[in-house]
Amino acid sequence: MKLTNIILEGRSLSEPSEEMEKVIDSGIRPHYDDIDNIRDVMYYVHNNWMENEISAEEAMRKISKFLR
C-alpha cells in the first residue's frame, strides 16, 4: 500500500486511520526505498501520541512493529 494514496484521499496523519494501521502492520520492507512513506508513518504515530490518541508505550510499539 502506497501511503501517497492515503494522503491523496485526504486522510490526516493526525487522526487514527485503519489504512495507516495496515501500513504499520505490513512493516518497513515494502516501503524501504521511499523515505516519504517512512516519514509519513513516523508523523502519523507521533501526531497521534501528541494528541493523546495513543500512549507513549503504544507509539513505541507501533514504531517497533513497523521497523521489524
C-alpha positions as CSV (number, residue, x, y, z in Angstrom):
1,M,0.0,0.0,0.0
2,K,1.5,3.3,-1.0
3,L,1.0,6.0,1.6
4,T,0.7,8.7,-1.0
5,N,-2.6,7.1,-2.0
6,I,-3.8,7.6,1.6
7,I,-2.7,11.2,1.7
8,L,-4.2,12.0,-1.7
9,E,-7.5,10.7,-0.4
10,G,-7.5,13.5,2.1
11,R,-6.5,11.3,5.1
12,S,-5.0,13.1,8.0
13,L,-1.8,11.9,9.6
14,S,-3.2,13.3,12.9
15,E,-6.2,11.1,13.2
16,P,-6.4,7.3,13.8
17,S,-6.6,5.5,10.5
18,E,-7.3,1.9,9.6
19,E,-5.2,2.3,6.4
20,M,-2.2,3.6,8.3
21,E,-2.5,0.8,10.8
22,K,-2.4,-1.7,7.9
23,V,0.8,0.0,6.6
24,I,2.3,-0.3,10.1
25,D,1.4,-4.0,10.2
26,S,3.0,-4.6,6.8
27,G,6.3,-3.4,8.1
28,I,9.1,-1.3,6.6
29,R,10.2,-3.7,3.9
30,P,7.6,-2.7,1.2
31,H,8.5,1.0,1.9
32,Y,12.2,0.9,2.5
33,D,13.1,2.8,-0.7
34,D,10.6,5.6,-0.2
35,I,11.7,8.0,2.6
36,D,8.4,9.9,2.2
37,N,6.4,6.9,3.1
38,I,8.6,6.1,6.1
39,R,8.3,9.7,7.3
40,D,4.5,9.6,7.0
41,V,4.4,6.6,9.3
42,M,6.6,8.4,11.8
43,Y,4.5,11.5,11.6
44,Y,1.3,9.5,12.0
45,V,2.5,7.8,15.1
46,H,4.0,11.0,16.6
47,N,0.9,13.1,15.9
48,N,-1.5,10.5,17.4
49,W,0.8,10.3,20.5
50,M,0.9,14.1,20.8
51,E,-2.9,14.4,20.6
52,N,-3.3,11.7,23.3
53,E,-4.9,9.3,20.9
54,I,-2.3,6.7,21.9
55,S,0.1,6.3,24.8
56,A,3.9,6.7,24.6
57,E,4.1,2.9,25.1
58,E,1.7,2.3,22.2
59,A,3.6,4.7,20.0
60,M,6.8,2.8,20.6
61,R,5.1,-0.5,19.9
62,K,3.8,0.8,16.6
63,I,7.2,2.1,15.5
64,S,8.9,-1.1,16.6
65,K,6.3,-3.1,14.7
66,F,6.8,-1.0,11.6
67,L,10.6,-1.3,11.8
68,R,10.8,-5.1,12.2
